[in-house]
Amino acid sequence: VDILVKAVAKVKDLLDKPVKLLIVGGGPERKKIEALCKELNVHCDITGFVKHKDALKLLKTFDVLVIPSISISTTESNIPIKIIEAWALGVPVIATAHEVFKYMSLRDGEDIVLCESDPEDVGDKILLVLLNEKLRKKLSERGIMLAEDYYYEKIANNLIKTFEK
């Protein structure tokens, strides 16, 4: 999350409009993140725990979902459900370029915007999405189509077909 805060600090200095970072959830690093936001003058709200349906309502209001992360076995092999939820809601996604996205054959700049795990690159990608309406629209529309592959009924039917073979 500190990578995201540092990236937003860069973005806010380069945009003509106010920038607000909303972190849905909480955790043991909350005080550290709040202190970093204060130090970098980043307007940030941290919700703490919220029910899933309320988290989805918040996600729907995002201009972009940004998920920078470091490389560990989990991030390299699993797609976070919040990415699929953002797609379903038509919210563009920026995420660190982990192996899982290559495996899924996701196209950078078409399905998702991929970044490195550093504040400079994350900030550049946030600016790219926020300042390019055509890209935002393409990511939003494509995300809605991608999310359809993850509907529970479709997954269940695929599993049934696999077991029938």
Backbone torsions as a table, in degrees:
resi	resn	phi	psi	omega
1	VAL	NA	-29.6	178.3
2	ASP	-63.0	-33.3	175.8
3	ILE	-60.9	-43.7	-179.5
4	LEU	-64.7	-43.8	179.5
5	VAL	-60.8	-45.0	179.7
6	LYS	-65.2	-36.6	177.2
7	ALA	-66.2	-42.4	179.9
8	VAL	-66.3	-33.0	175.9
9	ALA	-60.0	-40.6	177.5
10	LYS	-67.0	-46.0	-176.7
11	VAL	-61.7	-45.1	-176.0
12	LYS	-61.8	-30.4	179.8
13	ASP	-77.5	-15.7	-176.5
14	LEU	-107.1	-8.7	-179.9
15	LEU	-102.3	151.1	178.8
16	ASP	-83.5	-9.4	-178.0
17	LYS	-115.8	160.4	179.2
18	PRO	-63.8	145.9	179.1
19	VAL	-119.8	132.6	179.3
20	LYS	-125.3	130.1	175.8
21	LEU	-98.8	128.0	176.8
22	LEU	-118.5	118.9	177.4
23	ILE	-106.1	115.4	-178.7
24	VAL	-91.3	116.2	-177.5
25	GLY	121.7	-160.9	-179.3
26	GLY	-163.9	-151.0	178.1
27	GLY	140.6	-177.8	-173.8
28	PRO	-67.9	-19.0	-179.2
29	GLU	-90.1	3.6	-173.8
30	ARG	-53.9	-49.2	-178.2
31	LYS	-61.6	-40.8	178.7
32	LYS	-62.4	-43.6	-179.4
33	ILE	-67.7	-41.9	177.4
34	GLU	-60.6	-41.0	178.8
35	ALA	-65.2	-41.0	178.6
36	LEU	-64.6	-42.1	177.6
37	CYS	-60.3	-43.1	179.5
38	LYS	-64.2	-46.0	-180.0
39	GLU	-59.4	-40.5	-176.7
40	LEU	-94.4	3.4	179.5
41	ASN	57.4	46.0	177.9
42	VAL	-101.3	123.4	176.3
43	HIS	-73.5	113.0	-173.9
44	CYS	-137.7	135.4	170.2
45	ASP	-114.9	132.2	174.9
46	ILE	-114.4	118.8	-171.1
47	THR	-74.9	-26.4	-166.3
48	GLY	74.3	-169.4	-178.7
49	PHE	-61.7	134.2	170.6
50	VAL	-134.5	150.2	176.4
51	LYS	-62.3	152.0	-176.3
52	HIS	-55.6	-45.9	-178.1
53	LYS	-63.6	-33.1	177.5
54	ASP	-73.5	-34.6	176.4
55	ALA	-63.2	-39.3	178.1
56	LEU	-65.4	-38.3	176.7
57	LYS	-61.9	-41.3	177.5
58	LEU	-66.0	-44.5	-179.1
59	LEU	-58.0	-37.6	-179.4
60	LYS	-62.0	-22.8	-179.0
61	THR	-87.0	-7.9	-175.7
62	PHE	-69.9	142.8	169.1
63	ASP	-75.5	-33.0	178.8
64	VAL	-159.9	142.6	172.9
65	LEU	-96.5	124.7	-178.2
66	VAL	-118.0	123.2	-177.6
67	ILE	-129.1	79.3	173.4
68	PRO	-80.2	140.7	-179.9
69	SER	-150.6	157.5	177.2
70	ILE	-84.2	162.9	-178.1
71	SER	-85.6	112.7	170.7
72	ILE	-137.0	170.6	-174.9
73	SER	-56.9	-37.6	-179.4
74	THR	-66.2	-46.1	-177.6
75	THR	-70.9	-26.3	179.9
76	GLU	-77.6	-22.2	-172.2
77	SER	-119.1	-5.2	-178.0
78	ASN	-129.2	139.4	174.1
79	ILE	-92.6	126.1	178.8
80	PRO	-63.1	137.2	-179.7
81	ILE	-58.6	-29.8	-179.3
82	LYS	-63.5	-25.1	175.9
83	ILE	-68.9	-45.8	179.5
84	ILE	-64.4	-39.7	177.8
85	GLU	-64.1	-41.0	177.8
86	ALA	-62.8	-44.9	176.9
87	TRP	-56.2	-47.9	-178.0
88	ALA	-59.7	-30.4	-179.9
89	LEU	-90.8	0.1	180.0
90	GLY	76.4	24.1	179.3
91	VAL	-95.8	123.5	176.9
92	PRO	-60.2	149.5	-175.8
93	VAL	-124.4	135.4	169.3
94	ILE	-117.5	127.9	-179.3
95	ALA	-144.7	157.2	177.9
96	THR	-64.6	140.4	-176.0
97	ALA	-74.6	82.1	178.1
98	HIS	-95.2	163.5	-178.1
99	GLU	-55.9	-34.0	-177.5
100	VAL	-57.5	-34.6	-178.9
101	PHE	-72.5	-33.4	174.4
102	LYS	-66.4	-44.8	179.5
103	TYR	-58.3	-38.3	-179.4
104	MET	-79.5	-2.4	-178.5
105	SER	58.7	35.6	176.4
106	LEU	-76.8	139.7	-177.5
107	ARG	-99.4	124.3	178.0
108	ASP	-64.1	127.5	180.0
109	GLY	84.8	-4.8	177.3
110	GLU	-115.7	-49.3	-177.2
111	ASP	-104.7	-31.8	-172.8
112	ILE	-158.2	157.8	171.8
113	VAL	-107.8	122.4	-177.1
114	LEU	-97.5	144.5	-178.4
115	CYS	-135.2	169.4	171.8
116	GLU	-90.0	168.2	-178.2
117	SER	-86.6	46.0	176.6
118	ASP	-134.8	147.7	-174.3
119	PRO	-57.9	-36.2	-180.0
120	GLU	-60.9	-51.0	-178.0
121	ASP	-68.1	-40.9	177.8
122	VAL	-60.2	-44.9	178.0
123	GLY	-60.7	-43.3	178.0
124	ASP	-59.9	-41.3	-178.2
125	LYS	-71.5	-35.7	175.4
126	ILE	-61.8	-47.2	178.6
127	LEU	-60.1	-43.6	179.2
128	LEU	-54.9	-47.5	-177.6
129	VAL	-72.2	-43.8	-177.4
130	LEU	-67.1	-32.7	-175.4
131	LEU	-93.0	-6.1	-177.0
132	ASN	-117.9	93.9	-176.7
133	GLU	-61.6	-37.7	179.7
134	LYS	-63.0	-42.8	177.9
135	LEU	-64.5	-45.1	179.0
136	ARG	-57.4	-44.4	-179.0
137	LYS	-64.8	-42.5	179.3
138	LYS	-63.3	-45.8	179.5
139	LEU	-62.9	-39.8	-179.8
140	SER	-64.0	-50.2	-178.4
141	GLU	-65.1	-42.8	-179.2
142	ARG	-67.1	-38.4	179.1
143	GLY	-59.9	-42.4	179.4
144	ILE	-60.1	-40.9	178.4
145	MET	-68.6	-40.6	179.7
146	LEU	-63.3	-38.8	-177.4
147	ALA	-61.7	-28.3	-179.5
148	GLU	-59.0	-29.0	179.1
149	ASP	-68.7	-12.9	-176.1
150	TYR	-110.0	9.0	176.0
151	TYR	-63.2	136.6	-175.8
152	TYR	-55.8	-41.0	-178.7
153	GLU	-62.7	-41.0	-180.0
154	LYS	-66.9	-42.5	178.7
155	ILE	-63.2	-44.2	179.6
156	ALA	-61.1	-44.5	179.2
157	ASN	-63.0	-39.6	177.7
158	ASN	-64.3	-40.1	177.0
159	LEU	-63.8	-43.2	179.0
160	ILE	-60.8	-45.0	179.8
161	LYS	-62.5	-38.5	180.0
162	THR	-64.8	-44.6	-178.7
163	PHE	-70.9	-27.2	178.8
164	GLU	-70.0	-24.1	-179.7
165	LYS	-73.4	NA	NA
